[in-house]
Amino acid sequence: MPYSVNITALDLSGGVPEVRITAGYTWTEVGGPQAVERRQDEVTLDVMPNVFLSQTTPVTFSYAGNLAPPPSANWFIALWIQEIPRIASGTGWLFRSGRFTTEPPTDPIEVILAPEELIGAAELARAIGTLPITSGSTTITGLTLAVAGADVALSATGTDTRLPAGVTFTYSATLVLIPNDSLQNVDEPFDIRLNNPSLSFTAAPGTGLSTALLNAVSGLIYNEVAPRVKATVKGLVNAGVLSTVATRLNRGVPATMPAGVVLSIRGVRATTRGTESVIGVRGALAAFGGVLNKFPALSGGGRTCFVASAALHPEAPEVQVLRLWRDERLLIRRGGARLIGAYERISPPLAVFIARSDRRRALVRRLVVAPAARVARWSLRK
C-alpha cells in the first residue's frame, strides 16, 4: 500500500539549506569494540529551502511500495530529515523518527527550526556538580570546564592510592559535543567524545603506572563527568529551545520536552556572546502530528495578543497594556467583541509570519506595537 506523509516547516533560525527526506532501514551492528547503528536509504526526496519552508503548501513525501516488513528481524524502518550540505559530516539533523516495524506514521510532520542556543562558562559550571568523585583507587578533587572553540576543555586534579604519598595528578582532555544521529535513541540530542587525554604528576610515578592511571582517570571522566556535561548541555538546550519557540509563537513553555517531540541537533559551532567565547547549538523540534499543539496554552487564561506577542515577549509591558486596553476599553464598546473575534481569527498566521523574521519583529515592534501601546496607555488614563 502506498505511503504518504505531509511535512511543514517553520524557520525561527534565519535560514536552512536544501534538505533531504529519507525513508529506509536501520539496524544495530554488534560484534566489534562497540555497537554501531547502521542506516540504508531506500526512498529519498531532495527539497529546496523555499519549498520546505512554504507556509501555504506542505511537502508531500511518498513512495509506492512497502518497506514493511523489514528484510531482517533485527532491522527496522525509519524516516529522517537532514540538511544536504551536512550529510557527509553526519550533522544537519532536522528530524529522527525513531524505529518502526511497520511503515512510519502518516500523521503530518511539523518541523520547527529553533534559534541558536549559547553555552558559555557560566552554563558549563553547572555540570561540575559535587566533588570529590571517587571510583576504585582514583579520586578527582578539582574540576574545571571551559569553552574551547566548539568543544569543552576539561582539566581535573586528583589523587590515587597507588601514587606515593603527597603525589597528585593533573588530567586534561577535550569533550567534543556530537549531534546524535541515532534513529533508535531519539531522546538524546548529543553524544560526547573524549579527545586528547593527558596526565601529569607532581612527581613521576613511572611509565607503567602512568599508563594505568591515565586509563583509570579517563574511565572515571568518561563514566562520571561526561554524563554530567551531557545532561547539563541537554537540559540547557532543551529548556532554551522550548522557551524561545513558545515565546515566539505564543504558547506556554512546557516543563519538559513534550511526548512525541524530538529535538535534533543541526550543528555545533564556536561563536561569541558579547566578548565571551561560547558554544552555539542549533536545534530543530519535530514530531508526527505536530509540535505546537503539544505545547500548553499560555498561563493566565484569557485571550492572546498574537501579533504583539510575536514581536515581543507575551509578558512584555507593551503586550500587557494592550491586553488591558482590549479588555477594559474595546471589549465593552458596541462591536468590540466582533472586532476582537475577527482579529483573533486572522492574526495567528500573521503572527507566525512575523515571528519567522527578526527584521519583521523589529519593524512591527517599532511601527505597530510601540505606537499602539502609547495610545492604549493614554486611553486607560482617561
Order of alpha helices (4+ residues) and beta strands (2+ residues): beta-beta-beta-alpha-beta-beta-beta-beta-beta-alpha-beta-beta-beta-beta-beta-alpha-alpha-beta-beta-alpha-alpha-alpha-alpha-alpha
